[in-house]
Amino acid sequence: MVLLHVKRGDDEAKQFLVEVAAATPCAELTQQLAEIHNLRLKVGRLTAAAEGLARHGPMKPPEQQGLDDETPMLEDVTDEGDIKKRVPEHGPHYCQDPTERRTGNAPPSDMGAIISRTVEDAARLVSKDQIAMKQLTSRKALLDSIDAIKGATMIVYPMGLPPFDTVRQILDEKEELGGSAAGLEVLDPEVASVWWASKELARDKLLSDFVGKNEKTKIVCKLQKKGAGAPQREPVVSKEEQQAMVSFYHKKQQESKVLEANNEDDFANSAWANPKALKNAFTGIGDVSWRPGR
């Protein structure tokens, strides 16, 4: 199986590992990688929304989002022009949402922990640490994590969530991403492209036509939108190596400044400047002092 290190831009959080056969058609490969990429983005959005659900309860109606409980609404204005004082409905486990997008009526701590545990498991699947641990990403594992969050949500909220809640919209495939930053990251599997070694993997060819038939091959490829052109080349040195080189250069520069400032000949008293050091090393004679008492 060929090991693919898939990247999407320079963001480490959008990288994952996949294994496929060398004889896989590039059209099938491109669609598979794009679907996994989109699922990882979906899991990321779902975990963030589900974590907010566990902490601060369901979302407010769209017209009330961003407003605190004391802000009057249109229905609070009487016919005489007076404003009725609102009486917020706070549950026994109220936890105010700093963004005021959720009601704050959180579930009990033991029930919220059910959602939190499933969210942690799902977030671990899309973590950038998966690359360091050499863990493969599969479409089935991502779908299972989404189903697990859906099951946990049904346990905590058996009557269901309001239709405008982000968690429900994601689970029901009714999420509207048009015009948002999250929507720009989604790839269309039918028109996406995969690049490797500055070459686009043509959909009418096999993967082995580009990387060979060795099943132990590892490549680093990048996902692109159709027509976006070749992605940026990989840097010659990694970020860690570059930081080490800069640190080494800075250290040497400081040492040079110290040596330039020291114009004295006190270095002649150092052990490394002793012209008889090699002879003493062979004869076994160290520093000999002829002063009494020393």
C-alpha positions as a printed NumPy array, in Angstrom:
array([[  0.   ,   0.   ,   0.   ],
       [  1.275,   3.452,  -0.949],
       [  1.343,   5.858,   1.999],
       [  0.066,   9.333,   1.112],
       [  0.795,  12.348,   3.29 ],
       [ -1.981,  14.654,   2.095],
       [ -1.743,  18.405,   2.602],
       [ -4.086,  21.279,   1.912],
       [ -2.12 ,  24.516,   2.05 ],
       [  0.369,  25.135,   4.844],
       [ -2.061,  24.521,   7.709],
       [ -0.849,  21.543,   9.764],
       [ -4.406,  20.903,  10.969],
       [ -5.443,  20.046,   7.383],
       [ -2.932,  17.233,   6.901],
       [ -3.668,  13.527,   7.152],
       [ -2.296,  10.11 ,   6.196],
       [ -3.99 ,   7.657,   3.856],
       [ -2.971,   4.278,   2.431],
       [ -4.104,   3.18 ,  -1.028],
       [ -3.033,   0.559,  -3.537],
       [ -0.616,   1.593,  -6.259],
       [ -3.089,   0.425,  -8.902],
       [ -5.794,   2.849,  -7.684],
       [ -7.225,   5.037, -10.465],
       [ -6.384,   8.685,  -9.904],
       [-10.036,   9.68 , -10.357],
       [-11.046,   7.402,  -7.486],
       [ -8.083,   8.551,  -5.411],
       [ -8.875,  12.238,  -5.897],
       [-12.513,  11.748,  -4.929],
       [-11.537,   9.715,  -1.859],
       [ -9.039,  12.3  ,  -0.622],
       [-11.446,  15.2  ,  -1.21 ],
       [-14.222,  13.408,   0.689],
       [-11.915,  12.703,   3.634],
       [-10.793,  16.338,   3.623],
       [-14.409,  17.548,   3.675],
       [-15.332,  15.071,   6.412],
       [-12.432,  16.265,   8.561],
       [-13.662,  19.836,   8.186],
       [-17.187,  18.721,   9.049],
       [-15.996,  16.904,  12.172],
       [-14.085,  20.011,  13.212],
       [-17.181,  22.2  ,  12.869],
       [-19.358,  19.614,  14.607],
       [-17.027,  19.163,  17.576],
       [-16.867,  22.933,  18.128],
       [-20.661,  23.246,  17.987],
       [-21.278,  20.155,  20.143],
       [-18.851,  21.372,  22.787],
       [-20.799,  24.628,  22.961],
       [-24.019,  22.62 ,  23.241],
       [-22.656,  20.658,  26.205],
       [-21.528,  23.818,  28.006],
       [-24.205,  26.381,  27.168],
       [-27.226,  24.466,  25.9  ],
       [-29.191,  24.906,  22.645],
       [-28.905,  27.96 ,  20.426],
       [-31.162,  30.97 ,  20.621],
       [-33.439,  31.863,  17.704],
       [-31.531,  33.725,  14.974],
       [-33.131,  37.08 ,  15.841],
       [-31.97 ,  36.784,  19.475],
       [-28.436,  35.593,  18.902],
       [-25.829,  38.051,  20.142],
       [-28.326,  39.788,  22.464],
       [-28.378,  39.337,  26.22 ],
       [-31.514,  38.476,  28.19 ],
       [-32.152,  42.106,  29.157],
       [-32.192,  43.498,  25.629],
       [-35.838,  44.257,  24.687],
       [-37.306,  42.656,  21.604],
       [-40.022,  43.927,  19.298],
       [-42.661,  41.772,  20.996],
       [-41.775,  43.396,  24.334],
       [-43.15 ,  46.762,  23.159],
       [-46.762,  47.32 ,  24.209],
       [-49.429,  49.172,  22.259],
       [-48.883,  52.186,  24.512],
       [-45.193,  52.269,  23.608],
       [-43.992,  50.918,  26.925],
       [-41.385,  48.179,  27.148],
       [-42.186,  45.148,  29.221],
       [-39.449,  43.783,  31.393],
       [-38.279,  40.424,  30.152],
       [-38.093,  37.483,  32.529],
       [-35.387,  35.137,  31.239],
       [-35.949,  31.418,  31.608],
       [-32.865,  30.088,  33.353],
       [-32.655,  26.395,  34.108],
       [-31.024,  24.808,  37.175],
       [-27.732,  24.326,  35.289],
       [-27.563,  27.773,  33.704],
       [-24.16 ,  28.713,  32.263],
       [-24.107,  31.962,  30.32 ],
       [-22.669,  31.864,  26.832],
       [-20.066,  34.652,  26.37 ],
       [-21.095,  35.004,  22.721],
       [-24.818,  35.093,  23.588],
       [-25.532,  32.674,  20.759],
       [-26.81 ,  29.947,  23.089],
       [-29.464,  30.048,  25.786],
       [-27.116,  29.084,  28.622],
       [-29.503,  26.338,  29.786],
       [-26.885,  23.625,  29.821],
       [-27.717,  19.963,  30.476],
       [-26.782,  18.343,  33.807],
       [-23.052,  17.813,  34.254],
       [-23.275,  14.03 ,  33.895],
       [-25.293,  14.326,  30.678],
       [-23.033,  17.042,  29.292],
       [-20.06 ,  14.783,  29.948],
       [-21.539,  12.248,  27.511],
       [-21.341,  14.786,  24.694],
       [-17.932,  16.02 ,  25.818],
       [-16.417,  12.525,  25.737],
       [-17.637,  11.828,  22.222],
       [-16.419,  15.27 ,  21.143],
       [-12.942,  14.542,  22.525],
       [-12.799,  11.232,  20.654],
       [-13.849,  12.905,  17.402],
       [-11.45 ,  15.83 ,  17.868],
       [ -8.623,  13.343,  18.355],
       [ -9.294,  11.912,  14.886],
       [ -8.76 ,  15.272,  13.185],
       [ -5.914,  16.446,  15.399],
       [ -2.585,  17.376,  13.811],
       [ -0.959,  14.946,  16.269],
       [ -2.224,  12.094,  14.074],
       [  0.633,  12.817,  11.67 ],
       [  3.265,  12.618,  14.42 ],
       [  1.755,   9.353,  15.676],
       [  1.558,   8.011,  12.089],
       [ -2.14 ,   7.25 ,  12.432],
       [ -4.104,   6.707,   9.228],
       [ -7.344,   8.559,   8.543],
       [-10.286,   6.725,   7.015],
       [-13.685,   7.805,   5.806],
       [-15.392,   5.164,   7.958],
       [-13.739,   6.365,  11.18 ],
       [-14.837,   9.945,  10.514],
       [-18.423,   8.893,   9.767],
       [-18.466,   6.766,  12.93 ],
       [-17.36 ,   9.765,  14.996],
       [-20.198,  11.846,  13.528],
       [-22.695,   9.081,  14.335],
       [-21.314,   8.888,  17.885],
       [-21.915,  12.609,  18.432],
       [-25.391,  12.243,  16.961],
       [-26.156,   9.382,  19.361],
       [-24.852,  11.331,  22.345],
       [-26.973,  14.331,  21.345],
       [-30.097,  12.156,  21.12 ],
       [-29.392,  10.749,  24.583],
       [-29.034,  14.192,  26.171],
       [-31.808,  15.847,  24.133],
       [-34.34 ,  13.085,  23.344],
       [-36.926,  15.687,  22.26 ],
       [-34.496,  16.997,  19.649],
       [-32.774,  20.313,  19.088],
       [-34.349,  23.383,  17.478],
       [-34.002,  23.456,  13.691],
       [-31.761,  26.551,  13.824],
       [-29.2  ,  24.891,  16.106],
       [-25.838,  24.405,  14.363],
       [-25.415,  20.876,  15.716],
       [-28.728,  19.735,  14.261],
       [-28.053,  21.443,  10.935],
       [-24.693,  19.681,  10.594],
       [-26.128,  16.287,  11.554],
       [-29.13 ,  16.695,   9.229],
       [-26.932,  17.811,   6.294],
       [-28.725,  21.172,   6.232],
       [-25.732,  23.328,   7.031],
       [-25.477,  26.491,   4.92 ],
       [-21.848,  27.312,   4.19 ],
       [-22.368,  29.612,   1.244],
       [-20.414,  32.844,   1.592],
       [-18.646,  31.743,   4.765],
       [-14.951,  31.084,   5.342],
       [-15.742,  27.443,   6.132],
       [-17.454,  27.089,   2.759],
       [-14.33 ,  28.21 ,   0.922],
       [-12.353,  25.333,   2.456],
       [-14.73 ,  22.657,   1.162],
       [-13.623,  20.877,  -2.018],
       [-15.854,  19.452,  -4.715],
       [-14.74 ,  15.807,  -5.101],
       [-15.767,  15.8  ,  -8.759],
       [-13.478,  18.657,  -9.801],
       [-10.705,  18.587,  -7.189],
       [ -7.134,  17.764,  -8.179],
       [ -4.131,  16.109,  -6.541],
       [ -0.572,  17.316,  -7.158],
       [  2.671,  15.479,  -6.519],
       [  6.207,  16.41 ,  -7.596],
       [  4.854,  19.5  ,  -9.411],
       [  2.618,  17.26 , -11.524],
       [ -1.14 ,  16.947, -11.482],
       [ -2.319,  13.349, -11.19 ],
       [ -4.425,  12.948, -14.321],
       [ -7.799,  11.364, -13.585],
       [ -7.568,   8.984, -16.544],
       [ -4.398,   7.327, -15.231],
       [ -3.399,   5.078, -12.358],
       [ -1.419,   6.132,  -9.329],
       [  1.29 ,   3.656, -10.317],
       [  1.826,   5.593, -13.555],
       [  3.285,   8.402, -11.448],
       [  4.837,   6.789,  -8.349],
       [  5.658,   3.326,  -9.668],
       [  4.403,  -0.083,  -8.598],
       [  6.306,  -0.312,  -5.317],
       [  3.692,  -0.723,  -2.604],
       [  6.069,   0.593,   0.074],
       [  6.3  ,   4.051,  -1.454],
       [  5.534,   7.177,   0.576],
       [  4.669,  10.449,  -1.134],
       [  3.633,  13.936,  -0.041],
       [  0.776,  15.233,  -2.188],
       [ -1.434,  18.303,  -2.08 ],
       [ -5.13 ,  18.812,  -2.689],
       [ -6.138,  21.704,  -4.904],
       [ -9.271,  23.148,  -6.376],
       [ -9.715,  22.67 , -10.088],
       [ -7.999,  25.428, -11.992],
       [ -6.08 ,  26.711,  -8.964],
       [ -2.763,  25.765, -10.564],
       [  0.246,  24.082,  -9.046],
       [  0.565,  24.413,  -5.267],
       [  3.545,  26.016,  -3.598],
       [  6.664,  23.861,  -3.497],
       [  7.729,  22.226,  -0.276],
       [ 10.5  ,  24.158,   1.551],
       [ 14.029,  22.738,   1.299],
       [ 14.41 ,  22.764,   5.091],
       [ 11.678,  22.223,   7.639],
       [ 10.485,  24.87 ,  10.059],
       [ 12.319,  23.195,  12.959],
       [ 15.566,  22.988,  10.997],
       [ 15.28 ,  26.633,  10.007],
       [ 14.793,  27.663,  13.634],
       [ 17.836,  25.598,  14.679],
       [ 19.954,  27.216,  11.947],
       [ 18.907,  30.728,  12.997],
       [ 19.637,  29.91 ,  16.64 ],
       [ 23.081,  28.523,  15.748],
       [ 23.877,  31.596,  13.622],
       [ 22.811,  33.94 ,  16.4  ],
       [ 24.972,  32.056,  18.925],
       [ 28.03 ,  32.244,  16.654],
       [ 27.384,  35.926,  16.031],
       [ 27.377,  36.632,  19.767],
       [ 30.607,  34.676,  20.238],
       [ 32.266,  36.669,  17.448],
       [ 31.266,  39.941,  19.077],
       [ 32.79 ,  38.813,  22.382],
       [ 36.055,  37.823,  20.682],
       [ 36.247,  41.111,  18.787],
       [ 35.783,  43.08 ,  22.   ],
       [ 38.543,  41.118,  23.795],
       [ 41.908,  42.512,  22.513],
       [ 43.98 ,  41.318,  25.475],
       [ 46.474,  38.462,  25.338],
       [ 45.114,  36.719,  28.453],
       [ 44.17 ,  33.807,  26.218],
       [ 47.846,  32.803,  26.324],
       [ 47.283,  31.489,  29.853],
       [ 44.576,  29.088,  28.663],
       [ 45.283,  25.366,  28.502],
       [ 44.474,  25.176,  24.826],
       [ 47.196,  27.791,  24.058],
       [ 49.985,  25.835,  25.799],
       [ 52.571,  24.892,  23.116],
       [ 53.732,  21.914,  25.228],
       [ 50.243,  20.467,  25.68 ],
       [ 50.806,  17.648,  23.15 ],
       [ 54.158,  16.658,  24.705],
       [ 52.691,  16.68 ,  28.233],
       [ 49.804,  14.53 ,  27.061],
       [ 52.194,  11.823,  25.802],
       [ 54.55 ,  11.942,  28.796],
       [ 51.76 ,  12.065,  31.351],
       [ 53.095,  15.217,  32.945],
       [ 50.5  ,  17.752,  33.871],
       [ 50.868,  21.258,  35.177],
       [ 53.926,  21.423,  37.471],
       [ 54.25 ,  24.284,  39.943],
       [ 57.685,  25.141,  41.397],
       [ 56.351,  27.438,  44.06 ],
       [ 56.623,  26.168,  47.649],
       [ 53.366,  25.066,  49.167],
       [ 51.672,  24.516,  45.848]])
